[in-house]
Amino acid sequence: MRVEFSSVGKRYGKLWALRDLNVTFKQGEVVMVIGPNGSGKTTMIKCLLGLVRPTEGSIVVNGAVIGADPAYRSTIGYMPQISQFPAALTIGQLLDMMRDIRGLDDACADDRLIAELGLDKQLDKRLSDLSGGTRQKVSAVLAFRSKPQILVMDEPTAGLDPVSAGKVLGRAAEVRRTGGTVLITSHLMEEVEAMADRIAYLEDGQLRFIL
């Protein structure tokens, strides 16, 4: 899906976290978004996800302004850097709950990725007892299982072992091959740069360049 930011700005009080962002992410490409802490990466992601409303400008997904049509959210898979899960649930219960919420049938459940990441043997484990790396694996499964057309990954390899990181990034590459748009923020250039079609650099809330 094509994603267009047109003169997008987000202000918190007197501080502009994002200013005059004009960029288009094309269908079937992976874009790596980099920049120092406080550069506007997270704010850009939150605006796209509909978690915050831009102070100015507009975001268009596949020709529709996102504020006017929230249905686009069902096309997005999101893997946050830090996930907040209901502590009392098990991995299996969470996966079942999210499947029901998103109206997925059993055929959409990504059992292959669950097995590849070793979660198939941990489905009865409570989310409150998980290590950071295992939580990342659960986040990855949730991001991919709805077959997203837009995939947003915030530091996706943080806490993952090299093998699991490779499987997660490999799945992101599959999304691109099927025509999806993939946005990845990461500090680990060497892991993601090889698969990126373009690199966008943000600083002080502004897009400095995209190559």
N, C-alpha and C positions, 0 to 999 in steps of 0.2 A: 504494500500500500504506500502511496505517496503522502508524505507529511510535510506541510509547509508552515513555517513560522514567519509571520509578516509583521515587522515592527513591534515585536512582542517585548513588553517590559513588565517587571513585577517589583513593586515598592512595598517595603515594610516600614511604616512610619516615614522617616525622612531618608531611609537607606534604600537605594535601588539595588536589589539583588540580581536583577537582569535588566538590560537596557538595549532597546532598539535591535533586537535579535531578528535577523533576516537570513533564513537558511532553508533549503529544501533537501529532504532526505528522500531518495528515489526508491522505487520499488525494486526489490532484488539486490540490495546492496547492504554491506556492513560498514557502519561508520563508528570509528573509535572517537569518543569525546574525552579530551584530556584538559587539564588545567589544575592550578594549585587549589588548596582548600579555600572555600569562599569565592570561587571564580564564577559560580552560577550554574554549575553542572546539575546539582540536585534540584535547584529551582526549575530549571528547564524540564527535567524529568517530571516533576510534580505538576507542572502546567500541562504537559502532554497527557498525563494520566488523569487529569481532571481533579487532582487533590487540592490544587489552589487555582484561583481564577486570575488571569493576567490583569494587571492594572491598565494596560493599554495594548493595542494590537490584537491580532487574531491568529488562531491555529486552525489549519484546514487539513482534514484527513480524507483522502480520496474524494475531494471536491466538496466536502461538507464541513462547515464551521463547527468545531466540537462543542461549543457552548449551546448550540441550538439542537444538537442531536447526540445525546449521550449513548446511543446504541453502539457507537464505535468502540466503546470500552470492552465489549465482548470479544473484539478482535485482537486485544493486547495481552501478551504474556509478560509478566513483570517479575524479575528476580532481584529483590532488594539486597543491599549489603547486610542489613541487620533485619531479621524477620521477627515479628511479634506473633507468636502462636498461643492458642489457648492451652495453658499449662496442664490442665487436667485430662486432655485428650491424648490418645495414642496416635502414632503416625497413621495407622490404618483408618482410624476414626476421622482424622483430619482430611485425608484423601477422599474418603467416602462423602464427607460433608461438603467439601468443595465441588465434588462431582455433581452432587444433587443441586447445589446452589447455581451452578453454571449450566445445569440441564444437559449434562453429558451422559451418553449411554456407555455401556461397558466397553464398546469397541473403541471409544476415545481414550480410555484409561491407558496411560503409557506404561504398560507392564514391562516392556523391554528396558526402558531407562531405569525403572525401579530395581530391576534385577542387576543391571550393569553397575549401578551405584551401591549395590549390596544392601538395599533397603528392604528387600523381600524377606529377609530373615529378622527384621527389626520392627515389623508392623505393629507388634503388641507393646512396643516400648513407649513410655510416656514422653511427651514433648519436653516436659520440664527436666527430664534426665538426659537430654541429648547434648553431645559436644557441639562446639561451634561448627565443625566441619560437617557433621551429620545434619545439622539444621540447614546448612547451605544446600546439601543434597535434596532435602525435602523441598526447599524453595525452588530448586531447579525443576523437580518433577511437577510442581504446581504451575510453574511458568510455561512448561512445554505441553502439558497434557490437553489443553484446549486447542491445540494446533494453531498457534497465533499467527496472524498476518503481520503484526508489529510486535517485535520482541525487544524489551528494554531490560538491560542487565547492568546492575550497579555493583562494580567490583566482584564479578561472578566467581573468580577463582580464589577469593580470600578464604583461607581456612581449609581449602581442599588439597588433597594429595595430588601429585602430578598426574596420576592415571585418571582419577575422577575429573580433574580439571580438563584434561584432554577430551573426555567423553562429553562433558558439558559444552565445551567450545565446538566440538564436532557436531553436536545437535544444533547449535546455533547456525553452523554452516549449512545444515540441511534446511533450516528455515529460509535462508537466503536462496538456496537452489530451487525451492518451490515458489519463489517470487515474493517472499516476505522481506520486510524492512527490519534491520537489526541495528540497535543503538547500544553501544557498550562503553561504560566508563570504567577506566582501570588505570592504576599506577604502574602496572607491570607491562610495560611497552612490548617486551620481547615475546610475551605470551599471546598478545592479541594483535599486534601490528601485522603479523604475517597473514592474517585472514581479513584484515580491514581493506576495504576498497578506498576509503578516504579517512583522513584524520582531521577532526575539528578541535581547535584550541580556543578555550575560553579563559578570560582573565578580567578581573574587576567587573564581572557581570556582562562583558561584551565579547562577541565573537571576533577574535583577532585574525584568524585565518582558517581556511578549510582547504585541504590539499587532496 
